[in-house]
Amino acid sequence: MDGTLLNTLHSIAWIGNTTLHKFGLPPIETDAYKLLVGNGADTLMRRMLRTVGAKFSDAQLTEFRAEYDRLYESDPLRLVTPYPGIPELLRELKGRGFRLGVLSNKPDNMAQYITGALFEGLVDQCHGQRNGVPKKPD
């Protein structure tokens, strides 16, 4: 999803930097998020905090992640755009009878919502990160 079908870099950076600000921490340059993403939201949180030099206890990290999730869930499509030609490609593939799926390390509820909103009727299955299910690439 991220970086393949959708440009979500600005969205992730906005949510991340807004979360950092709420905890009194400095922002991270948007392009730096390219190196921070991957392997799921918990890993992103740790990488963000390491980047700004913050040391959080497990309880503080849980609170930080909860704030990030709250912001994300309040506006999951903020600054999210399909890459040029992707909606047309998916429609063409679907029209040719291909079954299409999205597999993401994005939290499952957000992967489901975004896929439904931006690619309604085009994706047959969508799975995001869920408890008890290994993350990509497993």
HELIX and SHEET records of a PDB file:
HELIX    1   1 LEU A    9  LYS A   22  1                                  14    
HELIX    2   2 THR A   30  ALA A   32  5                                   3    
HELIX    3   3 TYR A   33  LEU A   36  1                                   4    
HELIX    4   4 ALA A   41  THR A   51  1                                  11    
HELIX    5   5 ASP A   58  SER A   74  1                                  17    
HELIX    6   6 ILE A   86  GLY A   95  1                                  10    
HELIX    7   7 ASP A  108  LEU A  118  1                                  11    
SHEET    1   A 2 LEU A   6  ASN A   7  0                                        
SHEET    2   A 2 THR A  81  PRO A  82 -1                                        
SHEET    1   B 2 GLY A 101  PRO A 107  0                                        
SHEET    2   B 2 GLN A 125  GLN A 129  1                                        
END                                                                             
